Amino acid sequence: MYVKQISVFIENTPGRLAHFTKLLGDNNIDLVSLSVADTTHFGILRGIVADYEKAVKLISENGYTVKLTDVLAVSVPDHPGGLAEVLETLSGHDIVVEYLYSFVRNAGDHALIIFRVDKLDEAEKVLTEAGVRLLSQDEVRGL
Amino acid sequence: MEQVYWNPTMETMPREQLRALQNERLRDVVRRVYEHVPFYRNKMQQLGITPNDIHGVEELHLLPFTEKQDLRNNYPFGLFAVPQSEIVRIHASSGTTGKPSVAGYTSGDVDRWAELMARAMYCANVGKSDIVQVAYGYGLFTGGLGAHYGAERVGASVIPMSGGNTVRQLMLMEDFGSTALCCTPSYALNLADAMEREGITLDRIRLKSGIFGAEPWTEDMRRRIEEKMGIDALNVYGLSEVMGPGVAMECMAKNGMHIWEDHFLPEVIGPDGKSLPYGEQGDLTFTTLTKHGMPLIRYRTHDLCTLTDEPCPCGRTHVRMGRVMGRTDDMLIIRGVNVFPSQIEHALLQVPGIEPHYHIVVDRVGTLDTIEVQVELSPSVMSDTVRDLETLERKIVNSLASHALIHASVKLCQPGTLPRSEGKAVRVTDRRHLQ
């Protein structure tokens, strides 16, 4: 049960990020989750949108380089130690987390967190077995 | 196509006979410029020669060179050899600074130009039943009209698109079934990239030949375009001062461009100003044999290349020029090392997934030259992790060090952000001169 993440290359020059987010805004595309990784020269904006097909078309037509990546949308109990439990489950199975970031919104007593891992299938299996809930693409669309 | 050559008599003329024709035409053009162009009469008088001293190609070395600066000094019409009333067309170079260099054509010149571009079309297997999409700019720049007249001359159906408007170019390419494309190689690559982006597969287009020129490009780039578009990509050469596209054209052997020697007399000049033997690299220089509007004697193009008279499998007897390796005025001297943009392009293309959309920025920090190579990031190498992109940057740095022997910093850029002008890619910004 994967979710599609968009990753967009953003040059590290003033106004780029503003230009990009305005493009999404003007086209009524809502980022339900977002993180930016940055270096001196460039940044990678990662995010989850409801309609990723529409977003990819729009973004590439406007000259941005974009890539789709499968990630896990994990529903983590919103109490101290909740995240640690999930991470321990993964590390216990030698699954490496490349990065993670949280959703803008949450679902009641659960926080929604995006996980990018090296072994996707295995991660899905061990988390499900550990009783951790993963969100589907359709559920993400509804957020 | 049953006929291989547009003009079999001229294109396959035995070299001895061709030399006799050149001798006769050289005598004629020298007489014309001496009588009608004060600039040439003065120069020849200073050198103590008259048209009677020039019997043929053997005496070519006695004649003075013409430099681009001479065109500027005689701006705009000072080098015309006919009254302005005989001029039917004026073109000008795409110089970005100061006054352009101007060229005037008589109706005979325009006619001969069409003939030479018609030969070029046949070289690319383009004839009467073809549909030719001309995506060179139309206007003062010679590319658009040059290709247009040549394609019309062979009887093809011409689509005068001019440059730009990529999405529309692709729509008409598909709907009209264009079989040949004329544009700059960097624009051809842009179109190929846009095809991928729009999901236009090769079975939807009928393109088979590309006639690409007006800027230097590499063999790697040819392969890239040929694969992406499923075509034969051929190199065409020309410059507005000498005529425009069609001074030389590659045949299907793809091993150098035939210079139409019944109209242009080529030489390769070394640093000491002496004409070099075939095979040696130097400054390509042309004497126009049949131009009446603005004939030029030993015009220095400053394009670096070699000539060969070895027989070509296509049967054409005219000498071939190799790829332009750079321009003597494009050459960068970085910390004392000579670097041509074409070397950098070659190094970039050794890195899988990298497209030849790049821009070179040279600067000086303190007393040290720095070079930054900006490379557009294509979707195929995009990653969601910083680590992957930094690895990519390092690979490019290493390739530049091993293939171009330069230590450059590399900056990944968004597609379409690097400078382009009139469909030609702007390859170098040298900030050292600005300080």
Interface residues (C-beta under 8 A of the other chain):
Chain A: Q5 S7 F9 I10 E11 A37 D38 T39 H41 F42 I44 R46 S60 E61 G63 Y64 T65 V66 K67 T69 E98 Y99 R116
Chain B: R197 L377 S378 P379 M382 S383 D384 T385 V386 L389 E390 K411 L412 C413 Q414 P415 G416 T417
